[in-house]
Amino acid sequence: MTKESKFIPIIMTVNGITLTQGQCDTIRVALMAFSIDLDANGLGDNEGSKEMVKRYKAAIRAITDIL
């Protein structure tokens, strides 16, 4: 017996406005693209830039874990 996957829509609200599923998907894809770009290019070689990359990556992981 296979387990059926159930689609659970993402619901996001920005400034009191509920986004459409397409808008939510766009945000999810943009976050993943930003994460990939951070891995590939970073934000610079100084310590402040490296710290920002770590913080952005942590925030992206926290958000995508919810999605």
C-alpha positions in Angstrom: 0.0 0.0 0.0 1.4 3.4 -0.9 1.0 6.5 1.1 -0.9 9.2 -0.7 0.7 12.6 -0.6 -1.6 15.3 0.3 -1.2 18.8 -1.1 -1.2 21.3 1.7 -1.4 24.9 0.3 1.0 27.5 1.6 -0.7 30.5 3.1 1.3 33.7 3.5 0.1 37.1 4.7 2.2 40.2 4.0 1.1 43.5 5.6 -2.4 42.0 6.2 -2.8 40.8 2.6 -3.1 37.1 2.0 -1.0 36.1 -1.0 -2.2 33.8 -3.8 -0.7 30.3 -4.1 1.3 31.5 -7.2 2.7 34.4 -5.1 3.6 32.0 -2.3 5.3 29.7 -4.8 7.2 32.7 -6.3 8.6 33.6 -2.8 9.6 30.0 -2.2 11.4 29.8 -5.5 13.1 33.2 -5.0 14.4 32.1 -1.5 15.8 28.9 -3.0 17.5 30.9 -5.9 18.9 33.3 -3.4 20.3 30.5 -1.3 21.9 28.9 -4.3 23.4 32.2 -5.3 24.8 32.7 -1.8 26.4 29.3 -2.0 27.9 30.0 -5.4 28.9 33.6 -5.0 28.7 34.7 -1.4 28.5 38.4 -0.6 32.2 39.2 -0.4 35.4 38.0 1.3 35.4 40.1 4.4 34.2 38.7 7.7 31.1 40.9 7.8 30.0 39.5 4.4 30.6 36.0 5.5 28.6 36.5 8.6 25.7 37.9 6.6 25.7 34.8 4.4 25.5 32.6 7.5 22.6 34.7 8.8 20.8 34.7 5.5 21.2 31.0 5.1 19.9 30.3 8.6 16.9 32.5 8.0 16.2 30.8 4.7 16.4 27.4 6.3 14.0 28.4 9.0 11.5 29.7 6.5 11.8 26.8 4.1 11.3 24.3 7.0 7.9 25.9 7.6 7.0 25.8 4.0 
